[in-house]
């Protein structure tokens, strides 16, 4: 499957601060005459007026920050044939400065086995989605949480509300406690006091806040001796790797394991929209081949798994050498690679030729069913979407996300209220604060340094 999360967020943001030099020069040239005027006025004013005019205005008291909010409920369910009694805590954990002042609230959904025979040594797994700028809704309500939203498994549109939420009997809650985390600027998580969201929006800033959360959560819950696992999806795998290093190097906290879902550790090399990067034209061939669901591959392969294995071999053994040879590639080999690439992708030979053997992932999603005026999904290539602009090179959105996002969001909001007893007037940001994407710092150097 094409990865849905990182497509919309990759912008290198430059921030400039503008000063009005002309205004500065005006004050500089006027300083002498202004001083003379004030001196003259001061000689005419009564002493009492002088005292009042020079007194400092009282500073406004800092905004009071309430104690962290939490909603706690008790549950019992069967997971993988094992009955588990667990406590669900949907609530905030405050990140604090070295002076102890709150700087951010990170909201998480914690599922902790009640009366565990292992006590504080039971494993705990910290779970997050990607983006950057995605709440934990997808892994929470679609994969690992104790309840799951029901959407058709055959990629049919799930329709409208009401959406069914059912027990997820195959959740891994039987073997580990689970903590689903919403980074700052997603879900209920916010910057606090005088701090701003953008302080936490960046490669290093984001990893730092997540590492601090794990440290603080572990301390507050008495879980320092528990085996720790981190499970991330898409950009969340990038975050997981960075957080694990911070925990080890800066906080002396070991991590027992990392679990990568739809790993995204090499954006420059494998992002589907990166132009003139040969690696990106190779890594997505198996994904494109998996879209044979739409019947564009001819002849139809007898064995899908074998077909996908052949696509992987073609990508590394034939396409990659051909692309790296560039214009030194002989015509016979080029024609053979073109025909094979057309076969595995389902695209026409003419399109492959015009693309110079370089098929971008997003363009593939738009081109495969262009004759029908449809774009295929990025999260799940089985979904299709009838877009307005049939001539555009790339799809305007993700057909899969457009279909299932309302179901996931509605299910989560209903589940929070009905099962977790969350009663809060704070807006749940799903997927994220609208300013997060544009203000995200992709540089390793923090903004302003």
C-alpha positions in Angstrom: 0.0 0.0 0.0 1.1 3.5 -0.6 1.6 5.4 2.6 -1.0 8.0 3.3 0.5 10.0 6.1 3.6 11.7 4.9 2.4 12.9 1.5 0.8 16.1 2.6 3.2 17.4 5.1 6.7 17.7 3.4 7.5 21.4 3.2 10.8 23.0 4.3 9.7 26.1 6.1 11.8 29.3 6.3 10.9 31.9 8.9 11.9 35.5 8.5 11.5 38.3 10.9 11.1 41.8 9.3 12.1 45.0 11.0 11.2 48.5 9.8 14.6 50.2 9.4 13.0 53.4 8.3 11.0 53.6 11.5 14.1 52.9 13.5 16.0 55.7 11.8 13.0 58.1 12.4 13.2 57.5 16.2 17.0 57.8 16.2 17.0 61.2 14.4 14.1 62.4 16.6 15.6 61.4 19.9 17.5 64.6 20.6 14.5 66.9 20.0 12.2 64.6 21.9 14.5 64.6 24.9 14.6 68.4 24.9 10.8 68.5 24.8 10.3 66.1 27.7 12.9 67.9 29.8 11.0 71.2 29.3 7.7 69.6 30.2 9.1 67.9 33.3 10.2 71.3 34.6 6.6 72.6 34.4 4.9 69.5 36.0 4.2 69.2 39.7 6.3 66.6 41.6 3.3 64.4 42.2 2.5 64.2 38.5 6.2 63.3 37.9 6.0 60.5 40.3 2.8 59.1 38.8 4.1 59.3 35.3 7.3 57.4 36.0 5.8 54.6 38.2 5.9 51.1 36.7 2.6 49.6 35.8 1.9 46.3 37.7 2.7 43.2 35.7 -0.2 41.0 34.8 -0.4 37.9 36.9 0.5 34.7 34.9 -2.5 32.8 33.7 -3.4 30.0 36.1 -2.9 26.5 34.7 -5.3 24.0 36.2 -4.2 20.5 37.3 -4.1 17.9 34.5 -7.5 16.5 33.5 -8.1 12.8 33.5 -11.1 10.5 32.9 -10.7 7.0 34.5 -13.0 4.0 34.0 -12.8 0.2 34.6 -13.3 -2.5 32.0 -13.1 -6.2 31.4 -12.8 -7.9 28.0 -11.4 -11.0 26.3 -8.2 -10.6 24.2 -6.8 -13.6 22.2 -8.8 -15.9 24.5 -7.6 -14.3 27.7 -9.9 -12.2 30.0 -8.3 -9.0 31.1 -9.5 -6.5 33.6 -8.1 -3.2 32.9 -8.2 0.5 33.9 -8.6 3.0 31.1 -7.2 6.5 31.7 -7.9 9.1 29.1 -6.0 12.2 30.3 -3.2 14.7 30.3 0.4 14.4 31.3 2.1 17.8 31.8 5.6 18.4 30.4 7.5 20.8 32.6 10.5 23.1 32.5 13.5 22.5 34.8 11.8 25.0 37.1 8.7 22.8 37.3 6.5 25.1 35.3 4.0 23.3 32.9 5.0 23.9 29.2 2.8 21.4 27.4 -0.1 19.0 27.9 0.1 15.7 26.2 -3.1 13.6 26.1 -2.9 9.9 26.0 -5.2 6.9 26.2 -3.8 4.4 28.8 -5.0 0.8 29.1 -3.4 -0.8 32.2 -4.2 -4.3 33.3 -5.8 -4.3 36.7 -4.3 -6.4 39.5 -1.6 -7.7 37.1 0.3 -10.6 38.5 3.5 -9.1 37.0 2.9 -5.8 38.8 5.2 -3.1 37.7 7.2 -5.5 35.5 4.4 -6.0 33.0 5.4 -4.7 29.5 4.1 -1.3 28.4 3.9 -0.2 24.8 3.8 3.4 23.7 1.9 3.9 20.5 1.6 6.8 18.1 0.7 7.5 14.4 2.7 9.6 12.1 2.1 12.7 9.9 3.8 14.6 11.3 0.5 16.0 12.6 -1.6 12.9 13.2 -3.4 12.0 16.3 -3.3 8.4 17.4 -6.8 7.7 16.1 -5.8 5.2 13.4 -3.8 2.8 15.5 -6.2 3.3 18.4 -9.5 2.6 16.6 -8.2 0.6 13.7 -5.6 -1.8 15.0 -4.4 -2.1 18.6 -7.0 -0.5 20.9 -9.6 -2.5 22.9 -12.4 -1.3 20.6 -12.4 -1.0 16.9 -14.5 0.9 14.3 -16.1 -1.4 11.7 -15.4 -0.5 8.0 -15.9 -2.8 5.1 -12.9 -5.1 4.5 -13.5 -5.1 0.7 -12.8 -1.3 0.4 -16.4 -0.4 -0.2 -17.4 3.1 1.1 -18.4 2.8 4.8 -21.3 5.1 4.3 -22.5 7.6 6.9 -23.3 7.5 10.6 -23.9 5.6 12.7 -20.7 3.5 12.5 -20.4 0.3 14.5 -17.7 0.1 17.2 -17.0 -3.5 18.4 -14.7 -5.2 20.8 -11.2 -5.9 19.3 -10.6 -9.4 20.5 -7.2 -9.6 18.8 -5.8 -6.5 20.5 -2.4 -7.2 22.2 -3.7 -5.9 25.6 -3.4 -9.5 26.8 0.4 -9.3 26.7 1.2 -5.6 27.2 -0.3 -2.4 28.6 -0.9 0.2 25.9 -0.5 4.0 25.9 -1.8 5.8 22.8 -0.2 9.2 22.5 -1.4 12.4 20.8 1.6 14.7 20.1 1.3 18.5 20.9 -1.1 20.1 18.4 -3.1 16.9 17.8 -6.1 15.5 19.7 -6.4 17.2 23.1 -2.6 17.9 23.4 -1.7 21.6 23.6 1.1 24.0 24.5 0.6 25.6 27.9 1.0 29.1 29.4 3.4 31.3 27.4 4.6 28.4 25.3 3.5 28.0 21.7 2.7 24.9 19.7 5.6 25.5 17.2 8.1 25.0 20.1 7.2 21.3 19.8 6.8 21.1 16.0 10.0 19.8 14.4 12.2 16.8 14.0 14.2 17.4 17.2 11.5 19.3 19.1 8.9 16.5 18.5 11.2 13.7 19.5 12.2 15.6 22.7 8.6 16.1 23.8 7.8 12.5 23.2 10.8 11.3 25.1 10.0 13.6 28.0 6.4 12.3 28.0 7.6 8.7 28.2 10.0 9.6 31.1 7.3 11.5 33.0 4.6 8.9 32.4 6.9 6.2 33.5 7.8 8.1 36.7 4.2 9.0 37.6 3.0 5.5 37.0 5.8 3.7 38.8 6.9 1.7 35.7 10.6 2.2 35.5 11.2 -1.5 35.8 8.7 -2.4 33.1 9.8 -3.6 29.7 9.3 -0.7 27.3 8.3 -0.9 23.7 7.7 1.8 21.2 5.3 1.3 18.3 5.1 3.9 15.5 3.5 4.2 12.1 4.8 6.0 9.1 6.5 9.2 10.3 6.0 7.7 13.7 8.8 5.2 12.9 11.1 8.2 12.3 10.0 9.6 15.6 10.4 6.2 17.3 14.0 5.9 16.3 14.8 9.4 17.5 13.0 9.0 20.8 14.7 5.7 21.5 18.1 7.3 21.1 17.1 10.2 23.3 15.8 7.9 26.0 19.0 5.9 25.9 21.5 8.8 25.7 19.8 11.6 27.7 17.4 9.9 30.1 19.2 6.6 30.8 16.1 4.7 29.8 16.5 1.5 27.9 14.0 0.4 25.3 13.3 -3.3 24.9 12.1 -3.0 21.3 10.9 -0.9 18.5 7.9 -1.9 16.3 7.7 -0.2 12.9 4.4 -0.1 11.0 4.7 1.3 7.4 8.3 2.3 8.2 9.4 5.7 6.9 13.1 6.0 7.8 14.3 7.3 4.4 12.0 10.1 3.1 14.5 11.5 0.6 15.0 8.1 -0.9 11.6 6.5 -0.9 8.9 9.2 -0.8 6.6 8.7 -3.8 6.7 12.3 -4.9 10.5 13.0 -4.8 11.6 13.9 -8.3 15.0 13.0 -9.8 15.8 10.6 -7.0 16.3 7.1 -8.5 15.6 5.3 -5.3 12.0 6.6 -5.1 11.3 5.1 -8.6 12.4 1.6 -7.4 11.0 1.2 -3.9 7.4 1.7 -4.9 7.3 -0.9 -7.7 6.0 -3.7 -5.4 3.3 -1.3 -4.1 2.2 -0.4 -7.6 2.2 -4.1 -8.5 -0.2 -4.8 -5.6 -2.7 -2.5 -7.3 -3.4 -5.4 -9.7 -6.7 -5.5 -7.8 -8.1 -3.1 -10.5 -7.5 -5.5 -13.4 -5.0 -3.4 -15.3 -2.3 -6.1 -15.3 -2.4 -8.3 -18.4 -2.1 -11.2 -18.5 -3.6 -11.7 -15.1 -1.1 -13.5 -12.8 -2.2 -16.9 -11.6 -0.6 -16.4 -8.2 -0.6 -12.9 -6.6 2.2 -13.6 -4.1 4.4 -14.9 -6.8 3.6 -11.9 -8.9 4.6 -9.5 -6.1 7.8 -11.5 -5.5 8.6 -11.1 -9.2 7.9 -7.4 -9.0 10.4 -7.0 -6.2 13.1 -8.9 -8.1 12.4 -6.8 -11.2 12.7 -3.6 -9.2 16.1 -4.4 -7.8 17.6 -6.6 -10.5 16.4 -4.9 -13.7 15.0 -1.5 -13.1 17.6 -0.2 -10.7 20.6 -1.0 -12.9 18.8 0.5 -15.9 18.1 3.7 -14.1 21.6 4.1 -12.8 23.0 3.6 -16.3 21.1 6.6 -17.5 21.6 7.5 -21.2 24.3 4.8 -21.5 21.6 2.1 -21.4 21.3 0.3 -24.7 18.0 0.5 -26.6 17.3 -3.3 -26.4 17.6 -3.4 -22.6 15.6 -0.1 -22.3 12.7 -1.5 -24.3 12.8 -4.7 -22.3 12.7 -2.8 -19.0 10.0 -0.5 -20.3 7.8 -3.5 -21.2 8.4 -5.2 -17.9 7.6 -2.0 -16.0 4.4 -1.6 -17.9 3.4 -5.2 -17.1 4.0 -4.9 -13.3 2.4 -1.5 -13.0 -0.5 -1.9 -15.4 0.4 1.3 -17.1 0.7 1.7 -20.8 4.1 1.4 -22.6 3.5 4.8 -24.0 3.2 6.3 -20.6 6.3 4.5 -19.3 8.2 5.8 -22.3 7.1 9.4 -21.7 8.0 9.0 -18.0 11.5 7.9 -19.0 11.1 4.7 -17.0 10.5 6.9 -13.9 7.1 6.4 -12.4 6.3 8.6 -9.4 4.0 7.0 -6.8 1.5 9.8 -6.7 1.3 10.0 -10.5 0.7 6.3 -10.6 -2.3 6.8 -8.3 -3.8 9.2 -10.8 -2.7 7.5 -14.0 -3.8 3.9 -13.4 -7.5 4.6 -13.9 -7.3 7.8 -15.7 -9.4 6.4 -18.5 -12.2 6.0 -16.1 -11.7 9.4 -14.5 -10.7 7.9 -11.2 -7.8 8.1 -8.8 -6.8 5.2 -6.5 -6.2 5.4 -2.8 -2.8 6.1 -1.2 -3.5 4.4 2.1 -5.3 1.5 0.4 -5.0 1.3 -3.4 -8.4 -0.5 -3.6 -10.3 2.7 -2.9 -11.1 5.0 -5.8 -12.3 8.6 -6.0 -13.9 10.5 -8.9 -11.9 13.8 -8.9 -13.0 17.0 -10.5 -9.8 17.5 -12.5 -9.1 14.5 -14.7 -6.1 16.2 -16.3 -4.1 16.8 -13.2 -0.8 14.8 -12.9 -1.4 13.9 -9.2 -4.5 13.1 -7.2 -5.9 15.9 -5.2 -6.3 13.8 -2.1 -6.3 10.2 -0.8 -9.3 8.2 -1.9 -9.0 5.8 1.1 -8.6 8.6 3.7 -11.6 10.5 2.2 -13.7 7.3 2.6 -12.8 6.1 6.1 -11.7 9.2 8.0 -15.2 10.2 9.0 -15.8 6.7 10.3 -12.7 6.7 12.4 -13.3 10.2 13.8 -16.9 9.6 14.6 -16.2 6.2 16.2 -13.4 7.7 18.4 -15.6 10.6 19.6 -18.5 8.3 20.4 -16.2 5.7 22.1 -14.6 8.4 24.3 -17.9 9.6 25.5 -19.7 6.3 25.9 -16.9 4.0 27.1 -14.2 6.2 28.5 -16.7 8.8 30.0 -14.8 11.8 28.6 -16.7 15.0 29.2 -14.7 17.9 28.0 -15.4 21.0 26.0 -11.8 21.2 24.5 -11.7 20.6 20.7 -10.2 17.3 19.7 -7.9 18.1 16.8 -7.9 15.3 14.2 -5.7 15.2 12.5 -3.9 18.3 13.8 -3.7 22.0 14.5 -4.1 23.6 11.0 -0.9 25.6 11.5 1.3 22.6 12.4 2.2 21.5 8.8 3.3 25.0 7.7 5.3 25.6 10.9 6.9 22.2 11.1 10.7 22.5 11.3 12.4 19.8 9.1 15.9 21.1 10.0 17.9 19.5 12.7 18.7 23.0 14.0 15.9 24.5 16.1 14.2 27.6 14.7 16.1 30.8 15.7 19.5 29.2 16.1 
